[in-house]
Amino acid sequence: MTLDPSPFKQLSHIPFSIETSLLSHIESRFSFLPEMRPLDANVPTLKLLDCSLRLFVIPLSVASIWLTVTNQQDSSIYGKLEFTNLIGLKYMVSISAISAGYALFAALSSWVRCLVTKAWLFFVSDQVVVYLMVTSVAAAMEILFLAYNGDQKVTWSEACSSYGRFCSRLKIALALHALALCCFFVLAVISACRFFSKFEPPFLPSKEVEEERT
């Protein structure tokens, strides 16, 4: 008994476009099924690190604000000293509040799908916050340096001998603010990696192509 090969010959002449359309139709029918991915793929380590650092910035900034705002001391010689008497400390408090609010917003937004895709938004925002925190740390460090050492050229005497507790609390507040700056510096690097990873590296022609061109 021999098989007639004509039906198989007819099947072999089915256009390729029909086969691809059938495959696409099957995929569309089952597209509602969730894609099975491991936990590591859904929640990458970089995202967890990013969110953890942002949440860690919040208590650091709040503690720095509280230490600065409540910092005051009376002196029988020079009178009462508060943080409101120094513009640099008021600036540091403002930047700490901005960084804490932004860190909370960014930590919550990192789990919102419509905002996660906008990597450029976090990249630009992190860069701006880092620059602002650098300026605030520099301003507070200048105040602390003058409080401990003074400036003989303009006949400013040091003040920490009369306001020792004020200077000690200011050092702690500045250290917490600097630690928050380090966290944001790492966050700026992470957001930069996320943003620039979306672009392909520049094409470098091979030696063979260069030789052919020459």
MDTraj code that builds the backbone (N, CA, C; nanometers):
import mdtraj as md
import numpy as np

residues = "MET THR LEU ASP PRO SER PRO PHE LYS GLN LEU SER HIS ILE PRO PHE SER ILE GLU THR SER LEU LEU SER HIS ILE GLU SER ARG PHE SER PHE LEU PRO GLU MET ARG PRO LEU ASP ALA ASN VAL PRO THR LEU LYS LEU LEU ASP CYS SER LEU ARG LEU PHE VAL ILE PRO LEU SER VAL ALA SER ILE TRP LEU THR VAL THR ASN GLN GLN ASP SER SER ILE TYR GLY LYS LEU GLU PHE THR ASN LEU ILE GLY LEU LYS TYR MET VAL SER ILE SER ALA ILE SER ALA GLY TYR ALA LEU PHE ALA ALA LEU SER SER TRP VAL ARG CYS LEU VAL THR LYS ALA TRP LEU PHE PHE VAL SER ASP GLN VAL VAL VAL TYR LEU MET VAL THR SER VAL ALA ALA ALA MET GLU ILE LEU PHE LEU ALA TYR ASN GLY ASP GLN LYS VAL THR TRP SER GLU ALA CYS SER SER TYR GLY ARG PHE CYS SER ARG LEU LYS ILE ALA LEU ALA LEU HIS ALA LEU ALA LEU CYS CYS PHE PHE VAL LEU ALA VAL ILE SER ALA CYS ARG PHE PHE SER LYS PHE GLU PRO PRO PHE LEU PRO SER LYS GLU VAL GLU GLU GLU ARG THR".split()
xyz = np.array([
    [0.0851, -0.1194, 0.0000],
    [0.0000, 0.0000, 0.0000],
    [0.0882, 0.1237, 0.0000],
    [0.0658, 0.2120, -0.0924],
    [0.1474, 0.3332, -0.1063],
    [0.0619, 0.4559, -0.0745],
    [0.1262, 0.5562, -0.0122],
    [0.0573, 0.6805, 0.0242],
    [0.0680, 0.7801, -0.0893],
    [-0.0413, 0.8488, -0.1074],
    [-0.0440, 0.9507, -0.2108],
    [0.0225, 1.0766, -0.1565],
    [0.1327, 1.1220, -0.2115],
    [0.2036, 1.2405, -0.1573],
    [0.1417, 1.3732, -0.1969],
    [0.0343, 1.3715, -0.2735],
    [-0.0229, 1.4981, -0.3203],
    [-0.0747, 1.5863, -0.2070],
    [-0.1417, 1.5273, -0.1024],
    [-0.1862, 1.6180, 0.0058],
    [-0.0702, 1.6874, 0.0744],
    [0.0418, 1.6143, 0.0940],
    [0.1575, 1.6747, 0.1589],
    [0.2191, 1.7831, 0.0713],
    [0.2149, 1.7627, -0.0595],
    [0.2648, 1.8648, -0.1502],
    [0.1806, 1.9909, -0.1429],
    [0.0494, 1.9719, -0.1248],
    [-0.0379, 2.0883, -0.1132],
    [-0.0088, 2.1653, 0.0155],
    [0.0186, 2.0897, 0.1238],
    [0.0502, 2.1564, 0.2506],
    [0.1798, 2.2337, 0.2419],
    [0.2724, 2.1825, 0.1642],
    [0.4013, 2.2495, 0.1539],
    [0.3919, 2.3824, 0.0812],
    [0.2796, 2.4034, 0.0074],
    [0.2644, 2.5280, -0.0674],
    [0.1855, 2.6323, 0.0109],
    [0.1597, 2.6080, 0.1413],
    [0.0880, 2.7072, 0.2217],
    [0.1768, 2.8293, 0.2385],
    [0.1272, 2.9449, 0.2155],
    [0.2130, 3.0643, 0.2270],
    [0.2641, 3.0820, 0.3689],
    [0.3829, 3.1358, 0.3771],
    [0.4450, 3.1580, 0.5084],
    [0.3705, 3.2647, 0.5883],
    [0.3079, 3.3579, 0.5204],
    [0.2348, 3.4640, 0.5899],
    [0.1178, 3.4087, 0.6688],
    [0.0535, 3.3013, 0.6136],
    [-0.0585, 3.2401, 0.6861],
    [-0.0088, 3.1765, 0.8149],
    [0.1072, 3.1111, 0.8081],
    [0.1619, 3.0473, 0.9283],
    [0.1929, 3.1524, 1.0344],
    [0.2535, 3.2586, 0.9956],
    [0.2863, 3.3630, 1.0933],
    [0.1619, 3.4282, 1.1506],
    [0.0587, 3.4445, 1.0684],
    [-0.0654, 3.5030, 1.1188],
    [-0.1328, 3.4109, 1.2188],
    [-0.1245, 3.2786, 1.1933],
    [-0.1804, 3.1837, 1.2892],
    [-0.1069, 3.1906, 1.4219],
    [0.0253, 3.1991, 1.4157],
    [0.1039, 3.2080, 1.5393],
    [0.0717, 3.3358, 1.6169],
    [0.0604, 3.4469, 1.5457],
    [0.0287, 3.5726, 1.6135],
    [-0.1113, 3.5692, 1.6726],
    [-0.2041, 3.4997, 1.6046],
    [-0.3402, 3.4875, 1.6573],
    [-0.3410, 3.4055, 1.7861],
    [-0.2626, 3.2999, 1.7889],
    [-0.2558, 3.2168, 1.9101],
    [-0.1941, 3.2950, 2.0253],
    [-0.0903, 3.3702, 1.9965],
    [-0.0261, 3.4497, 2.1019],
    [-0.1203, 3.5561, 2.1567],
    [-0.1996, 3.6165, 2.0676],
    [-0.2920, 3.7201, 2.1145],
    [-0.4042, 3.6609, 2.1988],
    [-0.4455, 3.5382, 2.1685],
    [-0.5522, 3.4743, 2.2455],
    [-0.5080, 3.4433, 2.3866],
    [-0.3787, 3.4142, 2.4061],
    [-0.3270, 3.3790, 2.5383],
    [-0.2438, 3.4908, 2.5994],
    [-0.2587, 3.6130, 2.5485],
    [-0.1802, 3.7239, 2.6026],
    [-0.2279, 3.7679, 2.7399],
    [-0.3525, 3.7283, 2.7788],
    [-0.4037, 3.7684, 2.9090],
    [-0.3379, 3.6924, 3.0219],
    [-0.2715, 3.5824, 2.9928],
    [-0.2070, 3.5049, 3.0976],
    [-0.0866, 3.5804, 3.1504],
    [-0.0657, 3.5856, 3.2843],
    [0.0501, 3.6572, 3.3384],
    [0.1789, 3.5861, 3.3050],
    [0.2785, 3.6652, 3.2794],
    [0.4087, 3.6095, 3.2466],
    [0.4763, 3.5601, 3.3728],
    [0.5203, 3.4372, 3.3725],
    [0.5828, 3.3770, 3.4894],
    [0.7291, 3.4160, 3.4934],
    [0.7653, 3.4971, 3.5942],
    [0.9025, 3.5392, 3.6118],
    [0.9433, 3.5140, 3.7557],
    [1.0681, 3.4882, 3.7785],
    [1.1133, 3.4713, 3.9154],
    [1.1074, 3.6022, 3.9916],
    [1.1175, 3.5936, 4.1247],
    [1.1086, 3.7121, 4.2083],
    [1.2230, 3.8075, 4.1823],
    [1.3401, 3.7553, 4.1540],
    [1.4555, 3.8406, 4.1301],
    [1.4398, 3.9259, 4.0057],
    [1.3648, 3.8723, 3.9075],
    [1.3455, 3.9488, 3.7848],
    [1.2428, 4.0602, 3.8050],
    [1.1391, 4.0327, 3.8888],
    [1.0373, 4.1336, 3.9121],
    [1.0867, 4.2435, 4.0054],
    [1.1620, 4.2079, 4.1049],
    [1.2133, 4.3041, 4.2010],
    [1.3652, 4.2960, 4.1982],
    [1.4311, 4.3675, 4.1102],
    [1.5765, 4.3582, 4.0993],
    [1.6439, 4.4163, 4.2227],
    [1.7671, 4.3749, 4.2410],
    [1.8443, 4.4202, 4.3565],
    [1.8684, 4.5691, 4.3519],
    [1.8913, 4.6236, 4.2325],
    [1.9171, 4.7674, 4.2198],
    [1.7969, 4.8493, 4.2637],
    [1.6781, 4.8002, 4.2357],
    [1.5574, 4.8724, 4.2754],
    [1.5400, 4.8693, 4.4260],
    [1.5681, 4.7559, 4.4883],
    [1.5593, 4.7463, 4.6336],
    [1.6620, 4.8364, 4.7012],
    [1.7833, 4.8407, 4.6464],
    [1.8857, 4.9285, 4.7018],
    [1.8448, 5.0742, 4.6888],
    [1.7897, 5.1098, 4.5741],
    [1.7449, 5.2470, 4.5511],
    [1.6371, 5.2865, 4.6513],
    [1.5384, 5.2007, 4.6700],
    [1.4286, 5.2314, 4.7618],
    [1.4778, 5.2354, 4.9063],
    [1.5681, 5.1457, 4.9435],
    [1.6193, 5.1422, 5.0808],
    [1.6989, 5.2689, 5.1129],
    [1.7805, 5.3134, 5.0193],
    [1.8583, 5.4352, 5.0427],
    [1.7685, 5.5569, 5.0553],
    [1.6644, 5.5628, 4.9742],
    [1.5733, 5.6772, 4.9825],
    [1.4993, 5.6789, 5.1160],
    [1.4583, 5.5627, 5.1626],
    [1.3920, 5.5569, 5.2931],
    [1.4898, 5.5857, 5.4066],
    [1.6158, 5.5513, 5.3884],
    [1.7169, 5.5762, 5.4910],
    [1.7495, 5.7250, 5.5022],
    [1.7318, 5.7982, 5.3929],
    [1.7590, 5.9427, 5.3934],
    [1.6582, 6.0172, 5.4814],
    [1.5354, 5.9681, 5.4880],
    [1.4293, 6.0398, 5.5591],
    [1.4610, 6.0576, 5.7079],
    [1.4899, 5.9510, 5.7849],
    [1.5234, 5.9744, 5.9273],
    [1.6502, 6.0555, 5.9476],
    [1.7469, 6.0418, 5.8562],
    [1.8681, 6.1226, 5.8684],
    [1.8361, 6.2710, 5.8543],
    [1.7556, 6.3051, 5.7562],
    [1.7202, 6.4458, 5.7344],
    [1.6328, 6.4992, 5.8477],
    [1.5392, 6.4178, 5.8935],
    [1.4521, 6.4618, 6.0034],
    [1.5336, 6.4843, 6.1306],
    [1.6271, 6.3948, 6.1606],
    [1.7119, 6.4111, 6.2790],
    [1.8001, 6.5348, 6.2662],
    [1.8529, 6.5586, 6.1463],
    [1.9357, 6.6774, 6.1249],
    [1.8544, 6.8061, 6.1426],
    [1.7318, 6.8058, 6.0934],
    [1.6450, 6.9230, 6.1095],
    [1.6137, 6.9462, 6.2566],
    [1.5801, 6.8399, 6.3283],
    [1.5428, 6.8540, 6.4700],
    [1.6603, 6.9045, 6.5525],
    [1.7794, 6.8515, 6.5280],
    [1.8963, 6.8973, 6.6030],
    [1.9285, 7.0434, 6.5745],
    [1.9094, 7.0854, 6.4513],
    [1.9415, 7.2236, 6.4150],
    [1.8370, 7.3223, 6.4672],
    [1.7099, 7.2873, 6.4518],
    [1.6031, 7.3789, 6.4918],
    [1.5991, 7.3966, 6.6438],
    [1.6219, 7.2908, 6.7172],
    [1.6166, 7.2974, 6.8638],
    [1.7503, 7.3390, 6.9255],
    [1.8471, 7.3732, 6.8430],
    [1.9799, 7.4079, 6.8933],
    [1.9836, 7.5553, 6.9334],
    [2.0038, 7.5822, 7.0595],
    [2.0146, 7.7183, 7.1103],
    [2.0895, 7.7162, 7.2439],
    [2.1539, 7.8253, 7.2737],
    [2.2318, 7.8344, 7.3970],
    [2.2479, 7.9800, 7.4377],
    [2.2399, 8.0020, 7.5680],
    [2.2577, 8.1362, 7.6245],
    [2.4009, 8.1536, 7.6734],
    [2.4507, 8.2736, 7.6579],
    [2.5829, 8.3096, 7.7090],
    [2.5721, 8.4413, 7.7845],
    [2.6352, 8.4452, 7.9009],
    [2.6302, 8.5675, 7.9822],
    [2.7054, 8.6832, 7.9180],
    [2.7933, 8.6497, 7.8227],
    [2.8746, 8.7541, 7.7582],
    [2.8127, 8.7987, 7.6261],
    [2.7737, 8.7012, 7.5416],
    [2.7281, 8.7339, 7.4054],
    [2.5767, 8.7218, 7.3873],
    [2.5076, 8.6698, 7.4847],
    [2.3634, 8.6568, 7.4729],
    [2.3209, 8.5208, 7.4178],
    [2.1993, 8.5158, 7.3663],
    [2.1397, 8.3910, 7.3188],
    [2.1723, 8.3696, 7.1711],
    [2.2081, 8.2442, 7.1384],
    [2.2405, 8.2072, 6.9995],
    [2.1450, 8.0988, 6.9544],
    [2.0780, 8.1220, 6.8414],
    [1.9858, 8.0256, 6.7812],
    [2.0246, 8.0021, 6.6362],
    [1.9652, 7.8988, 6.5794],
    [1.9986, 7.8681, 6.4396],
    [1.9444, 7.9747, 6.3460],
    [1.8412, 8.0478, 6.3886],
    [1.7852, 8.1528, 6.3038],
    [1.8796, 8.2716, 6.2895],
    [1.9796, 8.2802, 6.3752],
    [2.0769, 8.3892, 6.3641],
    [2.1770, 8.3652, 6.2515],
    [2.1805, 8.2443, 6.1967],
    [2.2784, 8.2094, 6.0943],
    [2.2045, 8.1657, 5.9676],
    [2.2292, 8.2383, 5.8584],
    [2.1586, 8.2087, 5.7324],
    [2.1979, 8.0715, 5.6785],
    [2.3245, 8.0324, 5.6975],
    [2.3681, 7.9025, 5.6466],
    [2.2954, 7.7867, 5.7101],
    [2.2623, 7.7982, 5.8398],
    [2.1892, 7.6907, 5.9074],
    [2.0432, 7.6865, 5.8620],
    [1.9844, 7.8022, 5.8396],
    [1.8469, 7.8037, 5.7865],
    [1.8431, 7.7431, 5.6461],
    [1.9456, 7.7674, 5.5696],
    [1.9535, 7.7082, 5.4356],
    [1.9679, 7.5565, 5.4444],
    [2.0501, 7.5079, 5.5405],
    [2.0674, 7.3635, 5.5564],
    [1.9370, 7.2966, 5.5994],
    [1.8614, 7.3633, 5.6876],
    [1.7323, 7.3083, 5.7300],
    [1.6357, 7.3006, 5.6122],
    [1.6341, 7.4028, 5.5290],
    [1.5446, 7.4026, 5.4127],
    [1.5793, 7.2910, 5.3154],
    [1.7086, 7.2731, 5.2888],
    [1.7503, 7.1682, 5.1954],
    [1.7245, 7.0299, 5.2545],
    [1.7411, 7.0148, 5.3858],
    [1.7116, 6.8865, 5.4503],
    [1.5639, 6.8518, 5.4373],
    [1.4771, 6.9521, 5.4537],
    [1.3336, 6.9282, 5.4382],
    [1.2987, 6.8907, 5.2942],
    [1.3602, 6.9599, 5.1993],
    [1.3359, 6.9283, 5.0577],
    [1.3834, 6.7873, 5.0242],
    [1.5018, 6.7504, 5.0726],
    [1.5564, 6.6180, 5.0424],
    [1.4732, 6.5077, 5.1064],
    [1.4224, 6.5307, 5.2290],
    [1.3393, 6.4293, 5.2941],
    [1.2069, 6.4106, 5.2208],
    [1.1446, 6.5224, 5.1820],
    [1.0190, 6.5117, 5.1073],
    [1.0372, 6.4468, 4.9717],
    [1.1437, 6.4821, 4.9033],
    [1.1697, 6.4209, 4.7728],
    [1.2034, 6.2737, 4.7863],
    [1.2791, 6.2370, 4.8909],
    [1.3142, 6.0956, 4.9105],
    [1.1901, 6.0108, 4.9335],
    [1.0952, 6.0631, 5.0124],
    [0.9702, 5.9898, 5.0357],
    [0.8899, 5.9772, 4.9072],
    [0.8798, 6.0857, 4.8316],
    [0.8052, 6.0821, 4.7044],
    [0.8697, 5.9854, 4.6059],
    [1.0032, 5.9889, 4.5966],
    [1.0722, 5.9022, 4.5010],
    [1.0634, 5.7558, 4.5419],
    [1.0669, 5.7285, 4.6727],
    [1.0560, 5.5899, 4.7181],
    [0.9187, 5.5314, 4.6855],
    [0.8148, 5.6118, 4.7016],
    [0.6802, 5.5648, 4.6663],
    [0.6628, 5.5565, 4.5148],
    [0.7211, 5.6500, 4.4429],
    [0.7065, 5.6513, 4.2971],
    [0.7832, 5.5393, 4.2289],
    [0.8849, 5.4847, 4.2973],
    [0.9634, 5.3778, 4.2360],
    [0.8824, 5.2502, 4.2168],
    [0.7653, 5.2413, 4.2820],
    [0.6793, 5.1239, 4.2665],
    [0.5572, 5.1538, 4.1804],
    [0.5500, 5.2752, 4.1255],
    [0.4417, 5.3114, 4.0345],
    [0.4902, 5.2919, 3.8922],
    [0.4200, 5.2105, 3.8165],
    [0.4686, 5.1694, 3.6850],
    [0.4814, 5.2867, 3.5891],
    [0.3879, 5.3805, 3.5919],
    [0.3917, 5.4908, 3.4962],
    [0.5077, 5.5853, 3.5226],
    [0.5590, 5.5881, 3.6473],
    [0.6712, 5.6755, 3.6795],
    [0.8049, 5.6043, 3.6708],
    [0.8045, 5.4721, 3.6900],
    [0.9293, 5.3969, 3.6831],
    [0.9907, 5.4052, 3.5443],
    [0.9053, 5.4080, 3.4419],
    [0.9558, 5.4120, 3.3052],
    [1.0237, 5.5446, 3.2715],
    [0.9949, 5.6478, 3.3486],
    [1.0544, 5.7790, 3.3229],
    [1.1841, 5.7923, 3.4020],
    [1.2858, 5.7242, 3.3554],
    [1.4147, 5.7250, 3.4268],
    [1.4794, 5.8616, 3.4242],
    [1.4525, 5.9400, 3.3203],
    [1.5137, 6.0735, 3.3111],
    [1.4652, 6.1646, 3.4226],
    [1.3415, 6.1430, 3.4706],
    [1.2875, 6.2284, 3.5763],
    [1.3657, 6.2098, 3.7062],
    [1.3923, 6.0839, 3.7433],
    [1.4697, 6.0576, 3.8646],
    [1.6155, 6.0982, 3.8458],
    [1.6670, 6.0828, 3.7256],
    [1.8060, 6.1211, 3.6993],
    [1.8261, 6.2704, 3.7225],
    [1.7399, 6.3515, 3.6640],
    [1.7527, 6.4972, 3.6780],
    [1.7266, 6.5402, 3.8219],
    [1.6239, 6.4836, 3.8842],
    [1.5888, 6.5229, 4.0209],
    [1.6993, 6.4864, 4.1198],
    [1.7565, 6.3672, 4.1061],
    [1.8642, 6.3265, 4.1961],
    [1.9868, 6.4165, 4.1807],
    [2.0175, 6.4537, 4.0574],
    [2.1316, 6.5428, 4.0356],
    [2.1099, 6.6779, 4.1012],
    [1.9886, 6.7323, 4.0886],
    [1.9589, 6.8632, 4.1468],
    [1.9670, 6.8580, 4.2994],
    [1.9105, 6.7522, 4.3585],
    [1.9130, 6.7399, 4.5044],
    [2.0561, 6.7243, 4.5553],
    [2.1377, 6.6494, 4.4839],
    [2.2776, 6.6327, 4.5253],
    [2.3502, 6.7667, 4.5231],
    [2.3306, 6.8451, 4.4187],
    [2.3963, 6.9756, 4.4100],
    [2.3509, 7.0682, 4.5228],
    [2.2223, 7.0672, 4.5538],
    [2.1718, 7.1503, 4.6628],
    [2.2284, 7.1063, 4.7978],
    [2.2390, 6.9764, 4.8185],
    [2.2914, 6.9274, 4.9454],
    [2.4407, 6.9559, 4.9586],
    [2.5129, 6.9534, 4.8488],
    [2.6555, 6.9879, 4.8536],
    [2.6727, 7.1325, 4.8972],
    [2.5918, 7.2223, 4.8440],
    [2.6021, 7.3636, 4.8819],
    [2.5635, 7.3850, 5.0276],
    [2.4620, 7.3130, 5.0753],
    [2.4208, 7.3294, 5.2155],
    [2.5255, 7.2743, 5.3107],
    [2.5874, 7.1617, 5.2754],
    [2.6950, 7.1076, 5.3594],
    [2.8130, 7.2032, 5.3629],
    [2.8459, 7.2622, 5.2492],
    [2.9570, 7.3571, 5.2447],
    [2.9278, 7.4799, 5.3303],
    [2.8039, 7.5284, 5.3274],
    [2.7683, 7.6449, 5.4084],
    [2.7759, 7.6132, 5.5572],
    [2.7257, 7.4973, 5.5980],
    [2.7301, 7.4599, 5.7396],
    [2.8731, 7.4330, 5.7856],
    [2.9551, 7.3757, 5.6998],
    [3.0949, 7.3521, 5.7359],
    [3.1701, 7.4840, 5.7545],
    [3.1400, 7.5831, 5.6735],
    [3.2048, 7.7133, 5.6889],
    [3.1674, 7.7778, 5.8219],
    [3.0391, 7.7664, 5.8581],
    [2.9950, 7.8223, 5.9864],
    [3.0628, 7.7510, 6.1019],
    [3.0703, 7.6190, 6.0934],
    [3.1326, 7.5420, 6.2008],
    [3.2821, 7.5713, 6.2101],
    [3.3466, 7.5888, 6.0978],
    [3.4894, 7.6204, 6.0981],
    [3.5149, 7.7569, 6.1629],
    [3.4344, 7.8559, 6.1282],
    [3.4506, 7.9881, 6.1869],
    [3.4166, 7.9884, 6.3353],
    [3.3196, 7.9042, 6.3749],
    [3.2823, 7.8982, 6.5164],
    [3.3948, 7.8388, 6.6005],
    [3.4706, 7.7473, 6.5440],
    [3.5799, 7.6851, 6.6194],
    [3.7104, 7.7625, 6.6087],
    [3.7363, 7.8236, 6.4936],
    [3.8662, 7.8862, 6.4693],
    [3.8610, 8.0381, 6.4583],
    [3.7475, 8.0936, 6.4226],
    [3.7385, 8.2363, 6.4027],
    [3.8100, 8.2803, 6.2755],
    [3.8243, 8.4106, 6.2602],
    [3.8943, 8.4679, 6.1447],
    [3.9714, 8.5900, 6.1934],
    [4.0996, 8.5722, 6.2058],
    [4.1823, 8.6798, 6.2596],
    [4.1923, 8.7981, 6.1649],
    [4.1771, 8.7764, 6.0347],
    [4.1893, 8.8870, 5.9392],
    [4.0795, 8.9907, 5.9571],
    [3.9616, 8.9464, 5.9956],
    [3.8496, 9.0396, 6.0166],
    [3.8169, 9.0514, 6.1651],
    [3.9105, 9.0066, 6.2488],
    [3.8982, 9.0138, 6.3960],
    [3.7738, 8.9436, 6.4477],
    [3.7455, 8.8230, 6.3906],
    [3.6389, 8.7398, 6.4440],
    [3.7005, 8.6382, 6.5385],
    [3.6544, 8.6361, 6.6580],
    [3.7043, 8.5388, 6.7550],
    [3.6205, 8.4122, 6.7474],
    [3.6807, 8.3032, 6.7931],
    [3.6049, 8.1773, 6.7933],
    [3.4939, 8.1852, 6.8983],
    [3.3860, 8.1110, 6.8722],
    [3.2668, 8.1203, 6.9566],
    [3.2350, 7.9922, 7.0316],
    [3.2991, 7.8820, 6.9970],
    [3.2631, 7.7545, 7.0585],
    [3.3067, 7.7458, 7.2049],
    [3.3998, 7.8302, 7.2468],
    [3.4360, 7.8317, 7.3889],
    [3.3214, 7.8860, 7.4739],
    [3.2411, 7.9733, 7.4146],
    [3.1248, 8.0280, 7.4856],
    [2.9966, 7.9523, 7.4534],
    [2.9905, 7.8888, 7.3382],
    [2.8722, 7.8130, 7.2955],
    [2.9130, 7.6691, 7.2628],
    [2.9674, 7.6008, 7.3619],
    [3.0158, 7.4655, 7.3386],
    [2.9060, 7.3672, 7.3036],
    [2.7933, 7.3731, 7.3736],
    [2.6832, 7.2796, 7.3452],
    [2.6240, 7.3058, 7.2084],
    [2.6155, 7.4310, 7.1690],
    [2.5627, 7.4655, 7.0364],
    [2.6516, 7.4071, 6.9273],
    [2.7823, 7.4198, 6.9449],
    [2.8753, 7.3671, 6.8442],
    [2.8716, 7.2152, 6.8380],
    [2.8563, 7.1501, 6.9532],
    [2.8524, 7.0035, 6.9556],
    [2.7292, 6.9505, 6.8834],
    [2.6145, 7.0102, 6.9085],
    [2.4919, 6.9678, 6.8392],
    [2.4992, 7.0002, 6.6905],
    [2.5648, 7.1107, 6.6574],
    [2.5793, 7.1453, 6.5166],
    [2.6671, 7.0447, 6.4436],
    [2.7693, 6.9937, 6.5090],
    [2.8550, 6.8920, 6.4472],
    [2.7766, 6.7644, 6.4185],
    [2.6922, 6.7237, 6.5121],
    [2.6117, 6.6024, 6.4911],
    [2.5126, 6.6225, 6.3766],
    [2.4479, 6.7391, 6.3746],
    [2.3523, 6.7682, 6.2666],
    [2.4210, 6.7703, 6.1314],
    [2.5396, 6.8283, 6.1271],
    [2.6139, 6.8328, 6.0015],
    [2.6582, 6.6940, 5.9582],
    [2.6962, 6.6093, 6.0533],
    [2.7357, 6.4728, 6.0186],
    [2.6183, 6.3939, 5.9610],
    [2.5005, 6.4097, 6.0189],
    [2.3815, 6.3416, 5.9666],
    [2.3460, 6.3940, 5.8276],
    [2.3576, 6.5239, 5.8094],
    [2.3290, 6.5829, 5.6785],
    [2.4300, 6.5355, 5.5737],
    [2.5558, 6.5230, 5.6135],
    [2.6579, 6.4733, 5.5203],
    [2.6341, 6.3267, 5.4859],
    [2.5864, 6.2488, 5.5825],
    [2.5549, 6.1084, 5.5550],
    [2.4380, 6.0961, 5.4573],
    [2.3399, 6.1840, 5.4734],
    [2.2300, 6.1862, 5.3763],
    [2.2794, 6.2248, 5.2380],
    [2.3776, 6.3145, 5.2333],
    [2.4377, 6.3513, 5.1047],
    [2.5066, 6.2319, 5.0397],
    [2.5754, 6.1519, 5.1181],
    [2.6409, 6.0319, 5.0628],
    [2.5377, 5.9355, 5.0047],
    [2.4242, 5.9216, 5.0737],
    [2.3177, 5.8352, 5.0215],
    [2.2646, 5.8876, 4.8893],
    [2.2450, 6.0172, 4.8811],
    [2.1945, 6.0745, 4.7562],
    [2.2992, 6.0689, 4.6454],
    [2.4257, 6.0720, 4.6822],
    [2.5291, 6.0575, 4.5799],
    [2.5224, 5.9177, 4.5168],
    [2.5035, 5.8156, 4.6002],
    [2.4875, 5.6791, 4.5475],
    [2.3608, 5.6696, 4.4644],
    [2.2528, 5.7342, 4.5110],
    [2.1275, 5.7324, 4.4349],
    [2.1423, 5.8015, 4.3000],
    [2.2217, 5.9077, 4.2960],
    [2.2455, 5.9755, 4.1680],
    [2.3196, 5.8854, 4.0710],
    [2.4138, 5.8063, 4.1227],
    [2.4867, 5.7125, 4.0372],
    [2.3927, 5.6038, 3.9856],
    [2.3051, 5.5528, 4.0733],
    [2.2106, 5.4483, 4.0331],
    [2.1137, 5.5010, 3.9267],
    [2.0586, 5.6200, 3.9493],
    [1.9651, 5.6759, 3.8508],
    [2.0353, 5.7059, 3.7186],
    [2.1626, 5.7448, 3.7243],
    [2.2373, 5.7669, 3.6004],
    [2.2576, 5.6357, 3.5248],
    [2.2879, 5.5288, 3.5978],
    [2.3030, 5.3975, 3.5327],
    [2.1736, 5.3530, 3.4687],
    [2.0624, 5.3745, 3.5374],
    [1.9332, 5.3367, 3.4801],
    [1.9019, 5.4167, 3.3542],
    [1.9322, 5.5444, 3.3591],
    [1.8986, 5.6312, 3.2458],
    [1.9842, 5.5996, 3.1240],
    [2.1160, 5.5899, 3.1429],
    [2.2051, 5.5695, 3.0290],
    [2.2070, 5.4244, 2.9814],
    [2.1559, 5.3315, 3.0616],
    [2.1492, 5.1933, 3.0157],
    [2.0443, 5.1732, 2.9072],
    [1.9540, 5.2717, 2.8917],
    [1.8526, 5.2625, 2.7870],
    [1.9091, 5.2933, 2.6488],
    [2.0286, 5.3482, 2.6445],
    [2.0908, 5.3834, 2.5167],
    [2.1983, 5.2807, 2.4822],
    [2.2081, 5.2510, 2.3556],
    [2.3091, 5.1564, 2.3097],
    [2.4448, 5.2254, 2.3027],
    [2.5524, 5.1503, 2.3259],
    [2.6860, 5.2107, 2.3159],
    [2.7162, 5.2517, 2.1723],
    [2.8017, 5.3483, 2.1529],
    [2.8343, 5.3925, 2.0160],
    [2.8996, 5.2807, 1.9369],
    [2.8662, 5.2757, 1.8092],
    [2.9185, 5.1702, 1.7225],
    [3.0633, 5.2011, 1.6854],
    [3.1487, 5.1042, 1.7102],
    [3.2894, 5.1168, 1.6740],
    [3.3191, 5.0213, 1.5589],
    [3.3560, 5.0700, 1.4428],
    [3.3823, 4.9803, 1.3297],
    [3.5028, 4.8914, 1.3571],
    [3.4953, 4.7723, 1.3049],
    [3.6036, 4.6762, 1.3253],
    [3.7250, 4.7128, 1.2399],
    [3.8337, 4.6464, 1.2682],
    [3.9572, 4.6735, 1.1939],
    [3.9436, 4.6364, 1.0466],
    [3.8659, 4.5319, 1.0194],
    [3.8499, 4.4902, 0.8800],
    [3.7773, 4.5974, 0.7997],
    [3.6740, 4.6553, 0.8620],
    [3.6004, 4.7592, 0.7907],
    [3.6870, 4.8807, 0.7666],
    [3.7678, 4.9147, 0.8671],
    [3.8580, 5.0289, 0.8514],
    [3.9609, 5.0038, 0.7415],
    [4.0109, 4.8798, 0.7340],
    [4.1073, 4.8471, 0.6312],
    [4.0450, 4.8553, 0.4927],
    [3.9193, 4.8106, 0.4815],
    [3.8502, 4.8178, 0.3520],
    [3.8277, 4.9632, 0.3106],
    [3.7999, 5.0469, 0.4072],
    [3.7766, 5.1877, 0.3747],
    [3.9056, 5.2546, 0.3286],
    [4.0170, 5.2169, 0.3887],
    [4.1452, 5.2743, 0.3500],
    [4.1945, 5.2125, 0.2201],
])
top = md.Topology()
chain = top.add_chain()
for i, resn in enumerate(residues, 1):
    res = top.add_residue(resn, chain, resSeq=i)
    for name in ("N", "CA", "C"):
        top.add_atom(name, md.element.get_by_symbol(name[0]), res)
traj = md.Trajectory(xyz[None], top)
